[in-house]
Amino acid sequence: MTRVIHAMTLWVSLTAMLSGAAVAQTTKGTISGQASDTSGAVLQGSQVQLLPVGIKVASDALGKFVFTDLAAGEYKVVISYLGFKPFEANVNLRDGENQYVDAHLVLLR
């Protein structure tokens, strides 16, 4: 009976250590991209919002943006610029993954 208890204790201990190691290995991901118009001209200062977390950034002088330290999950990138239709992209970010969004905004008519 004592052997069975020791074996069960060892199994429980190993299982806990292995599951703890798996949790410790999770890494955050990144969503980055560039905002431009349909001709490829950069849209500096575009408002870029990451939903559902609600983080907002502005694209830089090259139209680039980045969201770092993101947990795996479903996100929506919404980009707006005066005179253009808003751009939306759904991103399914996996653990430790880096996703790129190439956004081409269309002029309003």
N, CA, C and O of each residue as an XYZ file, in Angstrom:
436
protein
N       0.832     -1.196      0.000
C       0.000      0.000      0.000
C       0.874      1.258      0.000
O       0.559      2.242     -0.668
N       1.986      1.212      0.763
C       2.880      2.358      0.836
C       3.497      2.643     -0.525
O       3.667      3.805     -0.896
N       3.835      1.590     -1.277
C       4.393      1.773     -2.622
C       3.399      2.486     -3.537
O       3.786      3.357     -4.316
N       2.147      2.128     -3.447
C       1.111      2.750     -4.266
C       0.993      4.233     -3.924
O       0.880      5.069     -4.820
N       1.019      4.559     -2.650
C       0.927      5.966     -2.224
C       2.138      6.739     -2.717
O       1.989      7.863     -3.198
N       3.347      6.163     -2.610
C       4.551      6.843     -3.100
C       4.497      7.035     -4.614
O       4.875      8.089     -5.125
N       4.029      6.018     -5.324
C       3.921      6.121     -6.780
C       2.929      7.198     -7.175
O       3.178      7.969     -8.101
N       1.797      7.253     -6.472
C       0.799      8.283     -6.769
C       1.340      9.668     -6.440
O       1.106     10.615     -7.191
N       2.053      9.797     -5.337
C       2.636     11.085     -4.955
C       3.651     11.537     -6.001
O       3.679     12.711     -6.373
N       4.478     10.617     -6.473
C       5.459     10.931     -7.505
C       4.763     11.369     -8.784
O       5.175     12.350     -9.401
N       3.715     10.661     -9.195
C       2.982     11.004    -10.412
C       2.359     12.403    -10.307
O       2.445     13.197    -11.244
N       1.734     12.698     -9.160
C       1.124     14.011     -8.946
C       2.194     15.092     -8.982
O       1.973     16.148     -9.575
N       3.334     14.862     -8.371
C       4.424     15.838     -8.352
C       4.958     16.097     -9.758
O       5.169     17.249    -10.137
N       5.179     15.036    -10.531
C       5.669     15.188    -11.904
C       4.666     15.918    -12.780
O       5.040     16.780    -13.576
N       3.406     15.578    -12.636
C       2.361     16.249    -13.414
C       2.321     17.742    -13.090
O       2.194     18.564    -13.997
N       2.426     18.093    -11.842
C       2.408     19.504    -11.437
C       3.620     20.237    -11.987
O       3.495     21.374    -12.442
N       4.790     19.609    -11.955
C       5.999     20.254    -12.477
C       5.906     20.459    -13.974
O       6.269     21.524    -14.474
N       5.424     19.456    -14.704
C       5.327     19.570    -16.156
C       4.299     20.610    -16.569
O       4.539     21.369    -17.509
N       3.175     20.662    -15.898
C       2.168     21.661    -16.250
C       2.657     23.048    -15.882
O       2.342     24.010    -16.583
N       3.409     23.180    -14.814
C       3.998     24.478    -14.450
C       5.003     24.933    -15.479
O       5.079     26.123    -15.787
N       5.785     23.998    -16.024
C       6.761     24.342    -17.061
C       6.055     24.811    -18.325
O       6.528     25.732    -18.991
N       4.925     24.188    -18.663
C       4.183     24.600    -19.850
C       3.642     26.010    -19.680
O       3.662     26.793    -20.630
N       3.163     26.348    -18.501
C       2.653     27.691    -18.250
C       3.786     28.699    -18.311
O       3.606     29.795    -18.841
N       4.934     28.355    -17.785
C       6.069     29.276    -17.756
C       6.581     29.575    -19.158
O       7.223     30.605    -19.361
N       6.317     28.710    -20.127
C       6.828     28.895    -21.470
C       5.923     29.754    -22.349
O       6.300     30.063    -23.479
N       4.760     30.145    -21.877
C       3.881     30.963    -22.699
C       4.527     32.317    -22.933
O       5.065     32.929    -22.010
N       4.470     32.777    -24.167
C       5.044     34.064    -24.517
C       3.992     34.937    -25.170
O       3.018     34.445    -25.739
N       4.198     36.209    -25.082
C       3.265     37.169    -25.651
C       3.550     37.356    -27.137
O       4.638     37.041    -27.618
N       2.566     37.868    -27.850
C       2.693     38.081    -29.283
C       2.659     39.551    -29.644
O       2.530     40.423    -28.784
N       2.779     39.804    -30.942
C       2.829     41.158    -31.469
C       1.957     41.261    -32.713
O       1.926     40.352    -33.543
N       1.250     42.379    -32.829
C       0.549     42.719    -34.065
C       1.145     44.031    -34.551
O       1.136     45.031    -33.834
N       1.658     44.021    -35.765
C       2.232     45.236    -36.345
C       1.696     45.386    -37.755
O       1.013     44.501    -38.269
N       2.010     46.512    -38.375
C       1.550     46.707    -39.737
C       1.881     48.075    -40.267
O       2.644     48.838    -39.674
N       1.279     48.365    -41.412
C       1.485     49.656    -42.069
C       0.170     50.110    -42.688
O      -0.577     49.314    -43.257
N      -0.095     51.409    -42.563
C      -1.288     52.014    -43.149
C      -0.877     52.837    -44.364
O       0.020     53.677    -44.291
N      -1.552     52.577    -45.482
C      -1.301     53.337    -46.704
C      -2.613     53.431    -47.475
O      -3.606     52.795    -47.122
N      -2.597     54.242    -48.540
C      -3.780     54.294    -49.392
C      -3.629     53.217    -50.470
O      -2.645     52.477    -50.479
N      -4.601     53.132    -51.370
C      -4.590     52.064    -52.374
C      -3.458     52.208    -53.388
O      -3.138     51.246    -54.086
N      -2.844     53.392    -53.482
C      -1.704     53.572    -54.387
C      -0.381     53.270    -53.692
O       0.676     53.264    -54.323
N      -0.451     53.017    -52.375
C       0.763     52.704    -51.623
C       1.345     53.889    -50.874
O       2.362     53.752    -50.193
N       0.708     55.064    -50.992
C       1.191     56.251    -50.274
C       0.936     56.075    -48.775
O      -0.150     55.675    -48.355
N       1.951     56.379    -47.991
C       1.894     56.215    -46.541
C       0.857     57.150    -45.928
O       0.724     58.299    -46.349
N       0.122     56.654    -44.930
C      -0.849     57.473    -44.196
C      -0.320     57.699    -42.780
O      -0.728     57.037    -41.826
N       0.595     58.649    -42.679
C       1.193     59.009    -41.386
C       0.124     59.576    -40.465
O      -0.703     60.381    -40.895
N       0.133     59.167    -39.213
C      -0.814     59.681    -38.235
C      -2.178     59.015    -38.272
O      -3.131     59.524    -37.681
N      -2.287     57.890    -38.954
C      -3.552     57.137    -38.935
C      -3.855     56.712    -37.511
O      -2.943     56.377    -36.756
N      -5.123     56.721    -37.138
C      -5.519     56.223    -35.818
C      -5.703     54.719    -35.936
O      -6.498     54.242    -36.745
N      -4.967     53.980    -35.126
C      -5.020     52.515    -35.152
C      -5.509     52.047    -33.789
O      -4.898     52.338    -32.761
N      -6.614     51.320    -33.796
C      -7.206     50.832    -32.542
C      -7.207     49.311    -32.539
O      -7.504     48.673    -33.548
N      -6.866     48.740    -31.378
C      -6.877     47.294    -31.203
C      -8.034     46.921    -30.280
O      -8.067     47.305    -29.111
N      -8.974     46.172    -30.829
C     -10.142     45.731    -30.068
C     -10.001     44.250    -29.753
O      -9.395     43.546    -30.561
N     -10.500     43.731    -28.669
C     -11.365     44.366    -27.702
C     -10.625     45.115    -26.593
O     -11.272     45.662    -25.700
N      -9.306     45.158    -26.621
C      -8.571     45.776    -25.520
C      -8.650     47.298    -25.526
O      -8.430     47.923    -24.489
N      -8.956     47.907    -26.667
C      -9.158     49.352    -26.724
C      -7.896     50.187    -26.758
O      -7.957     51.392    -26.513
N      -6.754     49.588    -27.053
C      -5.506     50.348    -27.155
C      -5.522     51.131    -28.465
O      -5.908     50.603    -29.508
N      -5.096     52.405    -28.402
C      -5.028     53.247    -29.597
C      -3.611     53.778    -29.766
O      -2.975     54.202    -28.800
N      -3.127     53.750    -30.997
C      -1.837     54.342    -31.338
C      -1.996     55.089    -32.651
O      -2.990     54.915    -33.357
N      -1.017     55.918    -32.975
C      -0.978     56.597    -34.267
C       0.153     55.989    -35.083
O       1.211     55.666    -34.545
N      -0.072     55.834    -36.377
C       0.989     55.315    -37.231
C       2.107     56.353    -37.330
O       1.855     57.556    -37.263
N       3.342     55.876    -37.492
C       4.502     56.769    -37.531
C       4.692     57.394    -38.911
O       3.811     57.298    -39.765
N       5.829     58.027    -39.127
C       6.115     58.726    -40.386
C       6.119     57.796    -41.592
O       5.956     58.250    -42.724
N       6.304     56.499    -41.359
C       6.287     55.516    -42.440
C       4.958     54.762    -42.499
O       4.821     53.788    -43.240
N       3.971     55.227    -41.703
C       2.664     54.584    -41.660
C       2.644     53.313    -40.836
O       1.655     52.580    -40.850
N       3.726     53.042    -40.116
C       3.842     51.792    -39.355
C       3.274     51.935    -37.945
O       3.262     53.021    -37.366
N       2.803     50.805    -37.410
C       2.277     50.745    -36.049
C       2.615     49.382    -35.465
O       2.905     48.434    -36.194
N       2.572     49.298    -34.124
C       2.865     48.025    -33.466
C       2.153     47.955    -32.116
O       2.084     48.936    -31.375
N       1.630     46.772    -31.822
C       1.056     46.453    -30.511
C       1.854     45.265    -29.984
O       1.909     44.216    -30.626
N       2.465     45.426    -28.827
C       3.313     44.368    -28.274
C       2.716     43.795    -26.999
O       1.745     44.320    -26.454
N       3.317     42.714    -26.540
C       2.977     42.086    -25.265
C       1.511     41.656    -25.215
O       0.821     41.884    -24.221
N       1.041     41.029    -26.302
C      -0.359     40.615    -26.405
C      -0.518     39.134    -26.104
O       0.268     38.304    -26.562
N      -1.534     38.818    -25.336
C      -1.878     37.422    -25.074
C      -2.494     36.820    -26.329
O      -3.047     37.537    -27.163
N      -2.399     35.517    -26.459
C      -3.044     34.834    -27.579
C      -4.546     35.109    -27.534
O      -5.133     35.211    -26.457
N      -5.162     35.229    -28.713
C      -6.595     35.457    -28.764
C      -7.034     36.128    -30.045
O      -6.245     36.327    -30.968
N      -8.313     36.473    -30.082
C      -8.934     37.125    -31.236
C      -8.885     38.643    -31.061
O      -9.293     39.166    -30.024
N      -8.388     39.341    -32.072
C      -8.308     40.797    -32.041
C      -8.866     41.368    -33.342
O      -8.941     40.684    -34.363
N      -9.255     42.635    -33.274
C      -9.659     43.366    -34.473
C      -8.828     44.646    -34.518
O      -8.769     45.396    -33.543
N      -8.187     44.885    -35.665
C      -7.430     46.107    -35.888
C      -8.315     47.026    -36.724
O      -8.767     46.655    -37.808
N      -8.556     48.235    -36.205
C      -9.385     49.219    -36.905
C      -8.518     50.449    -37.161
O      -7.964     51.036    -36.231
N      -8.409     50.834    -38.440
C      -7.568     51.970    -38.812
C      -8.435     53.019    -39.480
O      -9.214     52.718    -40.384
N      -8.289     54.263    -39.019
C      -9.053     55.344    -39.630
C      -8.130     56.517    -39.952
O      -7.127     56.759    -39.280
N      -8.512     57.234    -41.009
C      -7.758     58.396    -41.472
C      -8.757     59.309    -42.167
O      -9.585     58.840    -42.949
N      -8.689     60.595    -41.894
C      -9.646     61.560    -42.442
C      -9.724     61.462    -43.968
O      -8.707     61.531    -44.658
N     -10.945     61.302    -44.480
C     -11.176     61.229    -45.915
C     -11.135     59.820    -46.483
O     -11.305     59.630    -47.687
N     -10.908     58.819    -45.615
C     -10.826     57.431    -46.052
C     -11.835     56.575    -45.304
O     -12.218     56.887    -44.177
N     -12.264     55.485    -45.949
C     -13.119     54.509    -45.279
C     -12.283     53.788    -44.230
O     -11.122     53.462    -44.479
N     -12.865     53.537    -43.056
C     -12.120     52.784    -42.037
C     -11.749     51.392    -42.558
O     -12.499     50.767    -43.307
N     -10.589     50.936    -42.144
C     -10.089     49.611    -42.496
C     -10.193     48.714    -41.268
O      -9.850     49.134    -40.163
N     -10.663     47.485    -41.452
C     -10.759     46.539    -40.340
C     -10.137     45.213    -40.745
O     -10.303     44.751    -41.874
N      -9.415     44.607    -39.803
C      -8.829     43.278    -40.029
C      -8.955     42.463    -38.755
O      -8.619     42.939    -37.671
N      -9.439     41.236    -38.885
C      -9.502     40.312    -37.753
C      -8.190     39.539    -37.699
O      -7.695     39.049    -38.714
N      -7.644     39.442    -36.501
C      -6.376     38.747    -36.306
C      -6.552     37.698    -35.222
O      -6.996     38.005    -34.115
N      -6.203     36.461    -35.544
C      -6.204     35.377    -34.569
C      -4.748     35.165    -34.163
O      -3.980     34.523    -34.879
N      -4.386     35.702    -33.025
C      -3.002     35.671    -32.566
C      -2.769     34.447    -31.697
O      -3.464     34.234    -30.703
N      -1.784     33.646    -32.080
C      -1.402     32.476    -31.288
C      -0.289     32.867    -30.332
O       0.342     33.913    -30.487
N      -0.058     32.028    -29.358
C       0.958     32.264    -28.342
C       2.328     32.496    -28.982
O       2.814     31.653    -29.737
N       2.945     33.634    -28.681
C       4.279     33.950    -29.157
C       4.360     34.346    -30.619
O       5.462     34.497    -31.146
N       3.248     34.516    -31.280
C       3.219     34.791    -32.711
C       3.324     36.292    -32.986
O       2.931     37.121    -32.166
N       3.862     36.614    -34.159
C       3.907     37.991    -34.641
C       3.092     38.048    -35.926
O       3.410     37.367    -36.901
N       2.035     38.865    -35.924
C       1.166     39.011    -37.099
C       1.368     40.387    -37.710
O       1.567     41.369    -36.996
N       1.314     40.455    -39.051
C       1.479     41.716    -39.777
C       0.193     42.041    -40.523
O      -0.391     41.180    -41.182
N      -0.243     43.297    -40.414
C      -1.451     43.762    -41.098
C      -1.029     44.821    -42.119
O      -0.520     45.881    -41.755
N      -1.244     44.522    -43.389
C      -0.932     45.451    -44.478
C      -2.248     46.127    -44.865
O      -3.053     45.565    -45.607
N      -2.452     47.337    -44.352
C      -3.741     48.015    -44.515
C      -3.704     49.020    -45.655
O      -2.879     49.934    -45.663
N      -4.606     48.845    -46.620
C      -4.749     49.786    -47.733
C      -6.119     50.431    -47.611
O      -7.138     49.795    -47.879
N      -6.141     51.698    -47.206
C      -7.404     52.402    -47.003
C      -7.890     52.984    -48.330
O      -7.095     53.395    -49.175
N      -9.213     53.009    -48.491
C      -9.867     53.478    -49.711
C     -10.459     54.857    -49.469
O     -11.097     55.097    -48.444
N     -10.241     55.777    -50.432
C     -10.813     57.125    -50.348
C     -12.334     57.088    -50.294
O     -12.970     56.259    -50.946
N     -12.908     57.992    -49.512
C     -14.369     58.156    -49.524
C     -14.754     58.842    -50.820
O     -13.998     59.664    -51.338
N     -15.907     58.515    -51.341
C     -16.377     59.144    -52.587
C     -17.604     59.945    -52.330
O     -18.151     60.550    -53.252
